[in-house]
């Protein structure tokens, strides 16, 4: 199996179009190592996940060169603010065991704290200093993005949001795309038991001779979204990456999106998840 293709972000750096998520991964070191050996080249973690050290061990023992892997981590809410963000980044970098981080995201805007612009300024400095390649955000709405751009002139490379067929985020995706931001999907398979047992997906999977999960991941790709599915199982990891050999029709894309809509995670305007 080959590696996932890449896309060029608005800062010129490349981003693989499928990544491996590590939130609540039971064996992050082993899971990341297996994923990298399966062909993944984008690894997603966060300070709030409490597994950066283990993710770093998985990267270090993968047998791959550092330049071959795009590593993402995130700034937790308790570390927002200019100086705290600088310190938190350095702590994350050391836990990962890396000389530089490829992509650093503000995990949640936490507008009640009103520190995300200061955090953003710190991240721009880290990028300019060369220890950080790309700056991005997670769970940001159009209003949050607008304020960042208005006050700093720097557009995020990525916005990572909850996005799946039960929460299609059409308006947010269109807004990100209009700004030149790549949208990543956390929880891209929604709550697996509810989504992947959907009989409509079973029909489409049978038609294309793939799994329901592969159908959903292909749906993301054709919308221009970068999904970050989490799995520690080598077979499932490989299947989740094997989504480039078939194409969904426009009717099939619409059918997948025609699900009851509801958010399962936090509301970026009010919630402070994983602080």
SULBEL-V764557 format. One record per run of one state. SS is the DSSP state (A for helix, B for strand, O for the rest). FROM is the first residue (numbers start at 1). LEN is the number of residues. If there is no record, write none. Layout:
BEGIN
SS_FROM_LEN, SS_FROM_LEN
END
This chain:
BEGIN
O_1_5, B_6_3, O_9_5, B_14_3, O_17_1, B_18_4, O_22_6, A_28_11, O_39_3, B_42_3, O_45_2, A_47_3, O_50_2, A_52_9, O_61_5, A_66_3, O_69_1, B_70_6, O_76_1, A_77_3, O_80_2, A_82_15, O_97_4, B_101_6, O_107_9, A_116_14, O_130_2, B_132_7, O_139_3, A_142_11, O_153_5, B_158_5, O_163_1, B_164_1, O_165_2, B_167_1, O_168_2, A_170_10, O_180_2, B_182_5, O_187_5, A_192_4, O_196_3, A_199_10, O_209_3, A_212_11, O_223_3, B_226_5, O_231_3, A_234_8, O_242_8, A_250_8, O_258_18
END
